[in-house]
């Protein structure tokens, strides 16, 4: 079955990675297109899901880089807004394990300036799923309008949210205040163990799943880094191990996992409503596929998700 279109709404960020410079008084940067929603849209398109990206793309040098990257990956930009504001910049420093620490330059940038008129022009009636998250949901003035857009799309499409908490830009209290509302809007909530610790410090993942189910979301998936993933469908839980790989860095791994999850569910016709036909075995299969996609992303530098023909390079763990 060919997957139906998935619409992704959110930011595209210039990820600048520090590199060795020729002099001690210089800082060399390698800039790659990134941002959680953009990474997810790219990964979906490369996997073979028709992906439309609703974004506000600047006309500056970074915005032109974003457009070229998204279009080369097969992402539909027909509803992307040509924005007058500058692009958002994130400077990433990698530790010895490939984990990134970001500093953001995001004041009055293009990604957060959504207007009601811009979103009203986006037709998602043919989309099986609308996915969003990260800063698009919490940065004003656009955040509230994105929530209204999700509510309008929900009668026809599965709603997927990835909070992707960025405490350097928005205090976790802002996410906490909105999370119950997002759970009422969403059918799928995918987040990392770092997100969990920021949102509910000290809370076991299983308990967090139950809290979010009670707020309305049916499927919760918490990625646990090298520990794999915990998935909970209406309280029925399973764990999927990570796929062993040589880690270059982990940038974009969670976004790729989300894309793999949605692609697999969509390719089997399980998106497009309130997940009525979804069973725990379906979730297990989708999470195993998503883990392979994330592993390939970790094996290369930056947010560079794999194409579908690369998936044969990473095999599922023995016994899975």
PyMOL commands that set and color helices and strands:
alter all, ss='L'
color gray80, all
select helices_A, chain A and resi 36-47+61-72+110-112+116-120+134-137+143-153+172-185+193-199+205-215+225-227+253-267+280-298+308-313
alter helices_A, ss='H'
color red, helices_A
select strands_A, chain A and resi 5-9+13-19+28-34+51-54+56-58+81-83+88-94+100-105+127-133+158-162+188-192+219-223+229-233+236-240
alter strands_A, ss='S'
color yellow, strands_A
deselect
rebuild
show_as cartoon
